[in-house]
């Protein structure tokens, strides 16, 4: 423990010393003896207070130890005894440290160190003060001598520097004058160029806006007649046509699909350029989705005498979580190209697992064909817009040259890139890798999911369901009506949003199919009004999607789903089935 050297033995020793001093003192030294007694009394009083504080601290009486220490500190300070004041402060620091009050402990320790430092500095100052007088005279003479020498050298140096400085300033002034003239000329040139660039930028932005608006409008308008072409071709095919009629229907349907593919590519390309494409992620069954995808190319493959293969690695998870719509769009473009440029050959869609972890998996998708291949000098150019490689390709094979640029842009959303390996005359392989992050999936299936997995119950479910169709285009109105009547629906038809509101309030419907762009009152305004009367009535937006439209926009307005026109009829039935199941759950 700190301060152990100040013990009761020291007190006893001090007491024994005092009488001996008294005995040795002479009568003539009474004044000195009196002063010494006073100092001894003060020393003993301080020592007693210190030992009381130390004793209580050692015994664990912290409150008493603090009290005696503070009294010792005050008494020592009043009598100008720095030694015991420092001891009191150190003891207080140790007492508070033992109580884990380090803030107070540090404060008392710093106060003790400060007093000690001041004492040392005072001694040093007194020491140097005694030597200062001795050195003053000598230093003064030395300083005068040094000052004279410096003054002489300074005067010489000042003359040299003055001449040099005048020369430098003259050169600097001349250079500054020339530089300012040059800078003024450059600034004027830059200002002119900046104004020209700004004007060109504004002109380009305006032209780009006009282009986007034009493409958005034209693709939107083209979807309406394409919807009629594909829809009526589907209905004709369902009415048992004669063999020669079936060939005509197939040609009609193929032409409609080809035109729709072109419109979709233009729309997608502009959406990508405008940054208006977002991810929509969900769980999907890998095998069933890929089998459905390859089956959709059955007719195209047979037309080119191509055998289409699907290979799925056993390590690939049965379910993945990701944007299946964009993934299918990428694969559709690549498979379409592979089949188009292969005749009497084979095409493989291969899916392999490169890396599998608990919550992430890296999957490679590869499309390989035995077609004509691509020359090395064209292997990078084919990813440019409207480029189809060598000139003979565009003349021999139909296409817009937009598929691969769209593939390249869409893969950026997956933080991936397209790779190509090709030998001219032997075939090509396009492949890309995607990392799928697997969130935890809810176990089990509810009744809706079970029903959706069993499409056989769809026809029975549709019978007698009442649907209101709101559409201003007479051809599309008749087409949608016929498609619904074939599956047992009961329908009512209206041509604008106001009629839709009146019908919806007057009668009870299971579902409303609402076009967006209608006269008098548009589909959004009509939906908001109908929802204020019948909030649980499901309303599906049936519209041609443009560049500025998105499903989220319509969902916020009260629609339960969006079916873009034109659509695959089976997908149309499936979406209606899902909406009705959920509305009645």
GIBEL-V835227 format. One record per residue. D_CENTER is the distance of its C-alpha to the mean C-alpha in Angstrom with 2 decimals. Layout:
D_CENTER
D_CENTER
//
This chain:
59.38
59.32
62.66
64.76
67.34
68.52
70.54
73.73
75.70
74.76
76.01
79.26
79.70
79.26
81.87
84.37
83.86
84.64
88.33
89.06
88.06
90.32
93.25
92.91
92.58
95.70
97.04
96.36
92.67
92.23
89.68
87.52
87.95
86.91
83.73
82.98
83.55
81.09
78.46
79.24
78.94
75.53
74.37
75.64
73.98
70.63
71.07
71.95
68.88
66.66
68.21
67.84
64.14
63.74
65.86
63.84
60.57
61.96
63.18
59.78
60.98
57.90
58.83
62.32
61.02
58.68
61.56
64.03
61.53
60.86
64.60
65.16
62.53
64.12
67.65
66.86
65.16
68.16
70.55
68.46
68.16
64.90
65.41
65.37
62.69
60.39
61.52
60.77
57.26
56.53
57.91
55.74
52.66
53.57
54.36
50.98
49.18
51.03
49.63
46.02
46.07
44.78
44.07
47.80
48.87
46.99
48.43
52.00
51.58
50.33
53.28
55.70
54.26
54.49
58.18
58.86
57.21
59.18
62.35
61.70
60.84
64.06
66.12
64.56
65.21
68.84
69.29
68.07
70.07
73.25
72.56
71.41
74.93
76.23
73.63
73.56
76.70
75.88
72.34
73.64
75.97
73.31
70.91
73.59
74.30
70.66
70.12
73.01
71.71
68.19
69.59
71.58
68.68
66.34
68.78
69.02
65.28
64.77
67.08
65.26
61.79
62.96
64.18
60.99
58.77
60.76
60.34
56.56
56.17
58.23
56.11
52.86
54.14
55.06
51.71
49.83
51.93
51.22
47.49
47.26
49.04
46.74
43.59
44.88
45.40
41.96
40.30
42.26
41.27
37.55
37.80
39.49
36.98
34.00
35.69
36.33
32.73
31.47
34.03
33.10
29.37
30.23
32.65
30.20
27.56
30.36
31.62
28.19
27.96
31.50
30.74
27.73
29.87
32.78
30.95
29.30
32.74
34.72
32.52
32.56
36.33
36.93
35.36
38.12
41.07
39.22
38.73
42.51
43.37
41.35
42.31
46.03
46.02
44.68
47.40
50.10
49.12
49.53
53.07
54.80
55.42
58.12
57.08
57.44
55.40
52.69
52.34
51.97
49.36
47.37
47.57
46.50
43.57
42.52
42.75
40.67
37.96
38.05
37.77
34.90
33.07
33.58
32.35
29.23
28.47
28.90
26.74
23.92
24.20
23.94
21.02
19.13
20.40
19.42
15.81
16.86
16.21
13.81
13.73
16.33
16.55
19.69
22.26
24.91
28.14
28.03
31.78
32.63
29.90
30.95
34.63
34.22
32.43
35.20
37.88
36.76
37.81
41.22
43.18
41.56
42.20
45.80
46.42
45.67
47.37
44.12
43.62
40.03
38.87
35.98
35.27
32.82
32.62
33.73
30.78
28.26
27.24
29.03
25.88
22.35
19.21
17.46
17.88
21.63
22.40
20.56
21.86
25.34
25.10
24.46
27.33
29.60
29.42
30.12
32.90
34.42
34.74
36.10
38.76
39.63
40.34
42.23
45.79
47.88
45.21
42.41
38.63
36.47
33.07
32.14
29.28
29.08
27.04
26.12
24.51
24.59
23.16
23.05
19.64
18.73
20.96
21.08
23.28
25.15
26.50
29.54
31.89
35.22
38.30
41.83
41.92
42.87
40.01
38.49
40.03
38.07
38.14
36.39
33.70
30.98
32.32
31.99
28.21
29.01
29.45
32.97
34.10
36.13
37.39
41.09
43.07
45.12
42.10
41.43
45.16
45.65
42.46
41.03
37.40
35.10
33.10
29.78
28.99
27.69
25.58
23.86
23.46
21.92
19.39
18.54
18.01
15.17
13.20
14.21
13.37
17.16
20.21
23.76
26.66
30.31
33.59
36.73
40.45
42.43
44.99
43.53
40.17
36.39
33.47
29.90
27.28
23.56
21.54
18.71
17.09
17.25
15.76
18.52
18.04
21.37
23.58
26.19
29.64
32.47
32.94
33.99
36.83
34.69
33.09
36.60
37.97
35.26
36.08
39.72
40.09
43.87
43.82
42.19
45.52
47.24
44.34
44.30
48.05
48.93
45.40
45.58
43.11
43.05
41.98
41.13
41.22
42.95
43.48
46.76
46.20
42.76
44.23
47.09
44.89
42.50
45.60
47.32
44.32
44.24
48.04
48.15
46.31
48.49
46.55
48.50
47.16
47.67
46.76
45.90
45.12
43.02
40.88
43.86
45.90
43.00
42.90
46.69
46.77
43.95
45.73
49.13
48.40
46.26
43.81
41.65
39.16
38.59
37.33
36.33
36.00
33.83
35.90
39.37
42.13
43.31
40.23
37.00
35.33
32.63
35.32
37.59
35.00
34.26
38.03
38.75
36.10
37.83
41.00
39.71
36.19
36.34
37.51
34.89
34.28
32.63
31.57
33.50
32.42
31.74
28.03
27.42
24.59
23.56
23.96
21.73
22.64
20.47
22.56
25.76
24.74
24.15
27.69
29.34
29.45
28.96
28.05
28.11
30.39
30.02
33.34
34.77
34.07
35.57
38.31
37.73
34.05
35.32
37.63
35.01
32.58
35.55
36.65
33.32
33.15
36.78
36.42
33.56
35.41
38.52
36.96
//
